[in-house]
Amino acid sequence: MAVTISIGSGKGGVGKTMILCNLALLLAKRGKKVCLVDLDIGGADAHLLFGLFNPKHSLADFLTRKVDSIQDVVHTFYSLNGLQLIPGSGSTLQTANMTFQEKQRLLRSLNTLDVDVILIDVGAGTSYHTLDFFMFSDIQICVTLPEPTSIMDFYSFLQLATIRKVLSSFLSSSQVSTTLKKQSFSSLAEVLELAEKTQPGAKEKAQKALRYFHPLLVVNRDTTNGKVNKNKLNQMINKYLGIEVPSLGNIPEDKAIADALKAYMPICELSPNASASKAMLQITEKIEKLIELFRPSIKPEEQKKESI
């Protein structure tokens, strides 16, 4: 089964699609079988970064059952180390109003892809679809810019993701779940307080659900004058959300990124020696180590084959 990696942000325009496309290509160049899935509902554009302007099929064809299998909408870039892409559907009523059953069918279908790594662009914002796609993965990445408004949007996104994580930790038929779903929350503390009031011990259970939730942070367009105080940010996140957000890396402000976007190419392909490309490579190397940690155990007979 593939290792899944999702990338999200509090708002659009922070460069998450650019980062994910370069990460996908670099992993493919390093020998991984990779599929990039564009689930950015209403703003799907990952295909453009590879110069693919009119995909033969998109995710909408799968959601509307115009094709039988998710594999039917996969586009393979044979010139880019076999990198696979499932183009997004854009803004349609079918995707915007996706039912729970349709969403589950989509997520189940991703598990059938015969690849090593699935990279998911969940889009920006905090809709239920976005948060559920973000939480679906084994590894989560958040992207922000080194500016106050972007950092606050990132924190809000993270707070709602933790609330969604806590809500999903209770069985849908339980008393706690029924009570929580009837409420709207503006903070994690409110969720934990009501959960404990509804059923003693529920707060501890919710906190356990967050124990292994460690989204990774990427700061894009990093500049000397716009550094993020990561220690202070982590202290605030740990205090109010009860989680830690390890740093995955910083990508410097680089004119070559704009040139790559205009050329409809990933920067690591167009300008591999650019400072942003080198930063992306360092991030990829870290992700590669994490992928190995999530890699399913190899059966003894398969291990013998690999060693031959």
RONU-298771 format. One record per residue: x negated, y, z of N, C-alpha, C in turn. Coordinates in steps of 0.001 Angstrom, whole numbers, padded with zeros to 6 digits, always signed. Example, Ala and Ser with C-alpha at 12.3 -4.5 7.8 and 13.67 -1.06 7.14 Angstrom:
BEGIN
-013190-005690+007800-012300-004500+007800-013200-003300+007800;-012850-002250+007080-013670-001060+007140-012900+000030+007870;
//
This chain:
BEGIN
-000834-001193+000000+000000+000000+000000-000873+001248+000000;-000432+002263-000744-001221+003488-000884-001223+004304+000398;-002283+005072+000590-002341+006063+001658-001695+007327+001114;-000761+007902+001872-000045+009089+001406-000554+010334+002113;-000702+011412+001337-001179+012693+001857-000225+013780+001375;+000317+014572+002291+001212+015662+001904+000564+016998+002227;+000985+018023+001495+000454+019361+001729+001614+020344+001750;+001635+021189+002775+002724+022150+002911+002196+023483+003417;+003098+024468+003443+002717+025797+003929+003970+026538+004359;+003749+027584+005163+004885+028353+005641+005519+029201+004565;+004742+029586+003569+005285+030392+002484+004550+030060+001199;+005095+030521+000086+004463+030263-001205+003303+031219-001452;+002516+030908-002479+001442+031804-002869+000160+031667-002082;+000038+030589-001275-001194+030430-000488-002202+029515-001178;-001813+028915-002306-002756+028102-003077-002708+026618-002808;-001629+026120-002193-001591+024700-001847-001556+023802-003083;-000844+024208-004142-000797+023376-005351-002165+023315-006009;-002854+024450-006042-004215+024481-006593-005124+023541-005817;-005015+023586-004485-005854+022736-003638-005534+021272-003884;-004261+020934-003942-003864+019535-004106-004290+018981-005462;-004170+019790-006512-004568+019329-007856-006068+019054-007909;-006849+019920-007290-008301+019706-007270-008673+018513-006403;-007985+018358-005284-008230+017207-004413-007911+015907-005142;-006799+015905-005872-006401+014714-006631-007457+014354-007670;-007912+015364-008403-008902+015109-009458-010233+014649-008872;-010672+015268-007794-011950+014884-007184-011893+013468-006623;-010767+013085-006036-010621+011711-005541-010647+010718-006707;-010010+011097-007821-010018+010234-009006-011436+010089-009551;-012193+011181-009550-013572+011144-010033-014456+010282-009143;-014050+010133-007881-014838+009336-006932-014349+007893-006862;-013559+007503-007867-013204+006092-008009-011872+005668-007438;-011103+006611-006877-009800+006267-006326-008740+006291-007437;-007769+005399-007292-006617+005405-008189-005576+006322-007553;-005334+007469-008183-004584+008546-007545-003326+008909-008326;-002250+009189-007584-001032+009733-008187-000629+010982-007417;-000460+012079-008136-000009+013332-007553+001490+013453-007822;+002275+013677-006769+003731+013766-006893+004165+015183-006546;+004823+015845-007488+005250+017223-007270+006690+017236-006758;+006842+017380-005443+008167+017446-004826+008503+018871-004397;+007866+019838-005052+008144+021245-004769+009458+021624-005454;+010562+021409-004726+011879+021617-005309+012092+023084-005639;+012386+023351-006883+012647+024715-007321+011398+025449-007788;+010225+024921-007494+009004+025616-007892+007933+024675-008379;+008344+023564-008983+007386+022554-009439+006542+023083-010592;+005223+023125-010379+004356+023635-011439+002982+022973-011462;+002823+021868-010737+001517+021202-010705+001070+020774-012097;+002051+020391-012947+001690+019935-014297+000996+021039-015108;+001334+022295-014812+000743+023405-015561-000749+023534-015293;-001170+023172-014084-002586+023275-013743-003439+022258-014492;-002781+021328-015183-003495+020349-016010-003208+020585-017497;-002600+021723-017814-002302+022039-019202-001170+021228-019795;-000340+020636-018943+000803+019842-019410+002043+020738-019338;+002461+021280-020482+003526+022281-020481+004926+021677-020624;+005045+020592-021352+006353+019977-021558+006286+018474-021305;+006333+018076-020035+006281+016640-019719+007435+015893-020380;+007154+014717-020880+008191+013909-021514+009287+013565-020515;+008888+013260-019287+009844+012952-018227+009452+013705-016963;+010425+013936-016114+010155+014578-014827+010908+013835-013736;+010733+014286-012525+011382+013661-011392+012905+013680-011533;+013435+014704-012199+014884+014805-012388+015431+013592-013140;+014638+013040-014068+015088+011865-014829+015255+010660-013920;+014407+010566-012896+014539+009469-011939+015713+009707-011004;+015852+010941-010532+016931+011247-009592+018307+011103-010234;+018410+011414-011518+019700+011304-012217+019874+009941-012882;+018913+009036-012629+018951+007660-013134+018944+007576-014671;+018297+008556-015304+018091+008470-016754+017000+007453-017075;+016159+007183-016083+015150+006118-016199+015377+005159-015048;+014923+003934-015213+015179+002905-014202+014189+002930-013043;+012955+003302-013347+011892+003186-012341+011114+004483-012216;+010566+004723-011035+009725+005896-010825+008502+005837-011735;+008075+004628-012079+006922+004449-012950+007179+005037-014339;+008456+005131-014724+008811+005656-016045+008561+007156-016174;+008384+007855-015059+008152+009298-015135+006699+009664-014827;+005855+008645-014688+004430+008884-014405+003708+009284-015688;+002956+010368-015623+002101+010795-016736+000653+010517-016340;-000089+009858-017207-001487+009513-016910-002433+010362-017745;-003361+011045-017076-004394+011826-017759-005617+010922-017939;-005684+010250-019071-006787+009301-019294-008137+010011-019386;-008127+011277-019789-009383+012033-019893-009846+012555-018536;-008993+012408-017515-009328+012877-016172-009384+011692-015208;-010160+010704-015579-010393+009528-014727-009110+008790-014372;-008130+008843-015286-006896+008088-015078-005971+008677-014028;-006179+009931-013662-005312+010594-012681-003854+010542-013147;-002962+010161-012238-001538+010078-012551-000788+011252-011935;+000287+011671-012615+001094+012791-012131+002572+012488-012351;+003370+012732-011320+004824+012705-011466+005265+014160-011432;+005594+014735-012615+005971+016153-012673+007249+016419-011888;+007306+017593-011279+008486+017968-010515+009658+018293-011410;+010812+018449-010773+012050+018603-011529+012485+020043-011710;+011847+020974-011005+012310+022339-011095+013592+022522-010296;+014228+023654-010459+015429+023964-009682+016679+023444-010374;+017249+022374-009844+018491+021824-010372+019417+021516-009204;+020706+021460-009465+021660+021120-008416+021389+019728-007871;+020925+018833-008774+020676+017449-008364+019600+017355-007296;+018554+018155-007445+017460+018100-006473+017734+018972-005257;+018301+020137-005483+018562+021047-004365+019572+020464-003382;+020508+019658-003899+021545+019067-003053+021364+017560-002923;+020121+017134-002878+019817+015719-002754+020430+015147-001478;+021142+014036-001608+021734+013403-000428+020671+012624+000337;+021001+012228+001554+020084+011437+002365+019725+010140+001648;+020733+009501+001025+020501+008238+000321+019573+008442-000871;+019763+009541-001601+018902+009819-002755+017466+010099-002305;+017340+010812-001198+016006+011112-000681+015299+009827-000241;+016037+008937+000422+015457+007667+000855+015067+006813-000338;+015893+006817-001382+015571+006056-002607+014279+006588-003230;+014136+007911-003245+012929+008531-003796+011701+008137-002991;+011789+008244-001668+010636+007935-000820+010282+006449-000881;+011302+005587-000945+011027+004141-001085+010325+003851-002399;+010718+004565-003437+010123+004314-004759+008643+004677-004785;+008259+005683-004011+006847+006079-003974+005978+004955-003428;+006545+004165-002528+005796+003042-001951+005550+001920-002957;+006219+001984-004111+006038+000936-005130+004918+001287-006111;+004400+002514-006044+003354+002928-006975+002065+002149-006713;+001471+001623-007772+000259+000817-007660-000974+001712-007721;-001217+002437-006634-002359+003354-006554-002992+003252-005175;-004151+003882-005034-004830+003920-003734-004334+005080-002877;-004083+006206-003554-003714+007431-002844-002544+008115-003544;-001568+008556-002752-000457+009365-003266-000557+010731-002615;-000681+011774-003432-000750+013149-002943+000585+013831-003230;+001202+014416-002205+002539+014975-002341+002534+016474-002087;+002957+017228-003102+003154+018665-002941+004602+018859-002500;+004810+019198-001231+006177+019266-000701+006820+020628-000909;+006064+021580-001420+006618+022912-001598+006440+023747-000344;+006824+025014-000442+006707+025926+000687+008056+026057+001389;+008015+026580+002601+009266+026803+003320+009568+025716+004322;+010777+025776+004881+011122+024892+005996+012484+024220+005816;+012867+023924+004582+014115+023196+004371+013954+021773+004887;+015074+021092+005118+015010+019704+005581+014250+018835+004591;+014496+019044+003296+013794+018259+002275+012284+018447+002416;+011857+019696+002502+010431+020002+002600+009808+019362+003830;+010459+019511+004980+009918+018958+006220+009887+017432+006188;+010933+016813+005634+010967+015349+005567+009901+014808+004623;+009692+015471+003493+008635+015042+002569+007269+015209+003231;+007108+016285+003972+005839+016552+004667+005557+015481+005718;+006588+015112+006493+006417+014144+007573+006337+012699+007078;+006711+012464+005831+006714+011113+005273+005315+010520+005176;+004308+011359+005049+002965+010896+004706+002155+010419+005901;+001059+009735+005595+000106+009296+006624-000742+010463+007119;-001128+011334+006180-001996+012469+006483-001297+013739+006017;-001224+014742+006906-000592+016008+006543-001635+017125+006521;-001515+017988+005506-002404+019141+005367-001555+020410+005315;-001955+021428+006084-001298+022733+006041-002270+023757+005466;-001735+024673+004681-002578+025706+004073-002092+027085+004514;-003037+027953+004852-002706+029329+005189-003770+030255+004618;-003455+031529+004587-004426+032557+004223-004887+033250+005497;-006060+033886+005475-006578+034547+006685-005963+035930+006897;-004635+035966+006958-003953+037230+007205-002813+036981+008189;-002471+037943+009029-001500+037741+010110-000153+037174+009675;+000423+037704+008596+001750+037228+008178+001702+035773+007736;+000651+035400+007023+000515+034019+006554+000308+033068+007722;-000470+033502+008716-000725+032659+009888+000560+032461+010691;+001373+033520+010815+002642+033383+011525+003596+032463+010769;+003619+032551+009439+004438+031644+008634+003978+030203+008804;+002655+030011+008864+002091+028677+009086+002530+028140+010440;+002467+028986+011478+002868+028560+012825+004356+028192+012854;+005193+028983+012193+006630+028701+012151+006895+027372+011451;+006184+027141+010354+006320+025875+009627+005941+024704+010523;+004831+024864+011237+004344+023804+012108+005316+023542+013266;+005882+024608+013798+006833+024453+014897+008068+023677+014453;+008600+024004+013278+009781+023295+012777+009443+021854+012401;+008204+021625+011946+007782+020258+011636+007724+019411+012905;+007247+020004+014006+007192+019256+015268+008600+018989+015795;+009498+019954+015633+010893+019745+016044+011510+018611+015244;+011249+018618+013934+011778+017555+013060+011192+016196+013469;+009922+016192+013826+009253+014962+014265+009900+014431+015540;+010180+015318+016480+010811+014919+017742+012216+014389+017496;+012996+015083+016685+014363+014653+016408+014395+013267+015784;+013427+012995+014910+013396+011692+014228+012894+010572+015136;+012375+010926+016311+011855+009897+017219+012975+009190+017985;+014176+009772+017956+015306+009152+018630+016190+008435+017627;+016716+007290+017992+017617+006549+017120+018818+007418+016787;+019263+007357+015529+020357+008222+015090+021643+007981+015867;+021790+006777+016430+023013+006435+017159+022919+006736+018655;+021749+007196+019119+021569+007429+020545+022285+008694+020993;+022528+008777+022288+023197+009939+022856+022349+011197+022684;+021037+011043+022856+020129+012185+022717+020183+012728+021298;+020099+011834+020310+020121+012247+018907+021432+012953+018569;+022544+012391+019023+023857+012978+018751+023958+014386+019332;+023452+014561+020540+023495+015865+021198+022589+016873+020504;+021376+016458+020167+020402+017369+019563+020827+017834+018172;+021454+016939+017418+021848+017285+016049+022947+018328+015989;+023639+018525+017115+024719+019510+017150+024193+020909+017455;+022912+021016+017758+022333+022283+018179+021347+022832+017151;+021120+024125+017242+020056+024771+016476+018987+025203+017467;+017729+025029+017100+016641+025326+018030+015660+026318+017409;+015131+027186+018258+014128+028141+017794+012750+027821+018343;+012689+026835+019249+011391+026442+019795+011428+024981+020215;+010242+024385+020285+010129+022991+020705+010538+022840+022167;+010248+023853+022984+010590+023790+024407+012095+023600+024604;+012892+024247+023770+014353+024111+023861+014786+022680+023564;+014147+022068+022579+014466+020687+022216+014161+019748+023373;+012962+019888+023930+012540+019004+025013+013411+019189+026259;+013804+020426+026520+014622+020709+027699+016002+020055+027579;+016638+020206+026404+017962+019615+026208+017895+018092+026155;+016829+017554+025553+016670+016096+025478+016576+015495+026875;+015788+016138+027737+015616+015637+029103+016906+015773+029910;+017637+016858+029668+018897+017070+030378+019933+016020+029954;+019869+015635+028663+020817+014643+028153+020500+013251+028672;+019202+012949+028695+018781+011617+029156+017408+011702+029806;+017321+011486+031119+016028+011530+031801+015010+010586+031146;+013808+011095+030912+012772+010293+030252+012647+010591+028773;+013632+011308+028218+013614+011607+026778+012479+012563+026422;+012160+013478+027338+011075+014435+027069+009749+013713+026893;+009479+012747+027764+008230+011988+027674+008163+011203+026369;+009308+010634+025965+009362+009878+024713+009064+010789+023524;+009632+011989+023561+009414+012950+022483+007956+013371+022408;+007344+013592+023561+005935+014000+023593+005024+012892+023074;+005406+011633+023318+004640+010501+022784+004698+010481+021262;+005847+010885+020708+006008+010909+019251+005058+011905+018601;+004664+012925+019371+003766+013953+018838+002291+013627+019063;+002044+012567+019821+000671+012252+020216-000258+012013+019020;+000279+011416+017969-000559+011093+016805-000239+011995+015608;+000394+013121+015882+000716+014076+014830-000332+015179+014854;-001285+015107+013912-002390+016069+013875-002561+016623+012458;-001712+017534+012029-001872+018126+010698-003231+018805+010567;-003794+018732+009392-005116+019314+009145-004956+020696+008520;-005799+021625+008911-005680+023012+008450-006735+023367+007413;-006266+023962+006308-007153+024523+005293-006866+026016+005198;-007893+026821+005334-007758+028268+005153-008254+028600+003752;-007361+029119+002924-007707+029448+001543-008018+030942+001430;-008796+031289+000407-009195+032681+000136-009845+033300+001365;-010730+032541+001966-011437+032969+003173-012452+034049+002817;-012504+035095+003629-013462+036181+003399-014193+036491+004695;-015289+037209+004575-016083+037577+005745-015275+038427+006718;-014426+039304+006170-013666+040227+007013-012310+039662+007439;-011976+038467+006962-010648+037929+007257-010681+036563+007904;-011652+036330+008744-011804+035018+009384-010644+034737+010345;-010211+033474+010350-009175+033040+011279-009843+032567+012568;-009349+033055+013690-009856+032596+014983-009202+031248+015277;-009853+030180+014805-009248+028848+014891-009129+028355+016325;-010082+028741+017174-010005+028320+018578-008772+028904+019251;-008530+030187+019014-007374+030854+019604-006079+030281+019040;-006073+030043+017728-004890+029476+017068-004587+028087+017611;-005629+027271+017774-005439+025922+018289-004959+025927+019734;-005462+026879+020525-005019+026988+021916-003527+027293+021987;-003059+028193+021108-001645+028553+021085-000793+027371+020632;-001255+026666+019602-000516+025517+019085-000440+024407+020126;-001553+024177+020804-001590+023137+021831-000690+023493+023011;-000672+024766+023384+000127+025210+024528+001617+025114+024246;+002055+025566+023064+003485+025669+022794+004053+024491+022001;+003200+023778+021273+003694+022657+020469+003171+021308+020953;+002155+021330+021787+001638+020081+022337+000873+019228+021354;+000353+019839+020281-000415+019090+019284-001718+019827+018996;-002605+019157+018269-003854+019781+017838-003885+019800+016319;-004495+020845+015770-004590+020995+014322-006062+021115+013944;-006722+019994+013664-008145+020034+013295-008361+020800+011985;-009495+021439+011885-009838+022165+010660-010367+021195+009607;-009807+021280+008417-010291+020457+007303-011325+021214+006481;-011260+022537+006524-012235+023325+005787-011677+024658+005330;-012574+025513+004869-012213+026831+004330-012589+026897+002861;-011757+027554+002077-012063+027767+000659-012270+029265+000461;-013451+029680+000039-013740+031115-000054-012987+031799-001194;-012818+033091-001051-012281+033918-002142-013237+033761-003323;-012701+033405-004486-013561+033097-005628-012845+033468-006917;-013444+034365-007699-012851+034806-008959-012670+033642-009934;-013503+032614-009781-013425+031466-010693-012082+030746-010585;-011400+030879-009443-010087+030239-009292-009091+030869-010255;-009091+032194-010329-008194+032886-011266-008511+032487-012704;-009786+032350-013027-010190+031933-014371-009673+030524-014680;-009741+029648-013687-009274+028276-013865-007762+028230-014073;-007042+029041-013307-005580+029083-013453-005195+029580-014850;-005916+030579-015340-005644+031106-016686-005966+030079-017759;-006940+029209-017469-007339+028175-018432-006497+026909-018279;-005580+026893-017313-004744+025721-017013-005601+024489-016737;-006594+024711-015878-007496+023624-015498-007813+023715-014008;-008041+022580-013352-008536+022625-011972-009914+023268-011946;-010194+024075-010931-011464+024782-010876-012644+023819-010804;-012458+022658-010161-013570+021711-010032-013928+021083-011379;-013020+021200-012353-013297+020699-013702-013900+021799-014570;-013354+023012-014448-013828+024130-015269-015146+024692-014763;-015251+024868-013435-016464+025468-012843-016903+024671-011623;-017508+023501-011844-017876+022633-010711-018888+023238-009757;-019634+024255-010214-020644+024859-009341-020145+026119-008636;-018883+026467-008841-018319+027638-008170-018239+027369-006665;-018261+028423-005878-018235+028262-004419-016953+027574-003956;-015842+027881-004614-014575+027239-004249-014606+025751-004586;-015239+025396-005693-015352+023985-006086-016176+023204-005071;-017258+023815-004612-018108+023152-003616-017352+022962-002291;-016542+023952-001938-015738+023830-000718-014695+022720-000877;-014104+022630-002067-013120+021571-002336-013773+020201-002261;-015008+020096-002716-015725+018820-002665-015965+018397-001213;-016329+019358-000363-016532+019046+001054-015236+018572+001707;-014131+019211+001352-012821+018803+001870-012482+017403+001392;-012772+017128+000128-012497+015807-000453-013284+014716+000265;-014533+015000+000578-015370+014016+001284-014794+013696+002659;-014262+014701+003343-013630+014466+004650-012358+013636+004493;-011567+013978+003481-010315+013250+003231-010606+011800+002883;-011673+011581+002125-012044+010227+001725-012336+009356+002956;-012982+009939+003952-013258+009195+005190-011968+008871+005933;-011025+009809+005927-009738+009570+006578-008949+008481+005850;-009034+008481+004538-008328+007466+003747-008790+006071+004144;-010091+005923+004367-010625+004623+004762-010064+004171+006108;-009799+005124+006993-009221+004787+008303-007794+004277+008173;-007072+004789+007175-005683+004393+006967-005547+003208+006021;-006673+002821+005427-006624+001744+004445-006162+000446+005102;-005177-000233+004507-004691-001493+005087-005812-002504+005249;-005702-003324+006271-006713-004354+006520-006812-005301+005335;-008027-005672+004981-008252-006577+003862-008235-008017+004354;-007502-008844+003676-007454-010261+004045-008824-010893+003807;-009191-011892+004604-010516-012521+004491-010865-012952+003070;-009884-013561+002363-010190-014043+001001-010426-012890+000045;-009728-011719+000299-009929-010552-000538-011275-009907-000223;-011669-009994+001033-012945-009419+001461-014102-010147+000773;-013966-011467+000608-014997-012234-000084-015126-011796-001528;-013950-011536-002173-013966-011116-003575-014679-009781-003717;-014403-008859-002728-015013-007529-002820-016518-007582-002649;-016999-008571-001904-018427-008641-001615-019211-009324-002730;-018481-009959-003654-019155-010658-004751-019711-009652-005765;
//
